[in-house]
Each structure stands twice: as structure tokens, then as C-alpha cells.
């Protein structure tokens, strides 16, 4: 059985796109990747009934992040929330690393991963439950590739390599 800690979410906390500084989201209480399939219906003349075709996906992640003031994930997203960015200022590069089914083992282990720019859309700050709730809306293309990690759980440092088609 695959466990929640085997799907790692990393955000680029750096300021230099060519040299990302990946930090892991660690203090979220949920990890549900919604694929949000989009479909279109066609009523082909040769078929008795209409056909539904899958046209694309619009993945997103809801994140109820616990508000620990000294945690890097909260510090980063709180700063974004405080400034209420829109447009390109609301984009954050993300890595979604599927840390199971690795090819290789030990330090050479490679895990399947997605790299994508996400729009951060803040929904609410719940002071009673100490949660900052936001949604990560996948934007544009998903770069598929692999990740190797150094360090130890949960403070892995990922290195992403894009797959060639």
C-alpha cells in the first residue's frame, strides 16, 4: 500500500528560476490530487447513442496547511497570502514526486515526478484550526521526468531531470 509520505510536494522557494531551491510541504493535513477531467460529447452519425470523449485534465491540489510560524512551508505561503498576488506573481514552480516504484535503489533511486507551474489561490485562513487553506492550480504543461533525492525523510533535497519524448 502506498502511504501519504510517499507522495512528496515540493515548492521552489528561491528567486532564481534556473537554480530552484526546493522545499517540501510538510505540515499539510491533506493530500488529494484532483485530476478534474474535462470531457466533450459527440453525437456521431454512425452511432445510436452519443459518445463522451476525454479531452484534457486540469489537475489541482487543495492544501490545508497547518500554521507553524517557524516552518519553511508556512513562511513561504503566508508571505504569498499576505501580499495576495495575482497573475504571474501568483505562480509557484512545484514538483510532485511519486516516491514509490523507484528504478534503482539507494542514492541512485529515481522516482517518477511532475514539474509544473501552479497558480496559488488562497481560499481561507482558519485561526481556530490554525490552517491556511489554498489551492494549487496546475497551469500550462506538466513536465514529466524523474527525481533523485539526497538527505533523509522528510527533508529530502530533490533533483529533477526532465524525460525526453
Secondary structure, DSSP 8 states (H G I E B T S, - for coil): ---GGGEEEEEE-SS-TTS--EEE--SBS---EE--EEEEEE--TT-SS-EEEEEEE--EEEEEEE--TT-HHHHHHHHHHHHT--GGGGEEEEEEEEEEEEES-GGG-EEEEEEEEEEEEEEEEETTTTEEEEEEEEEEEEEEEEEEEES-TTS-EEEEEE---
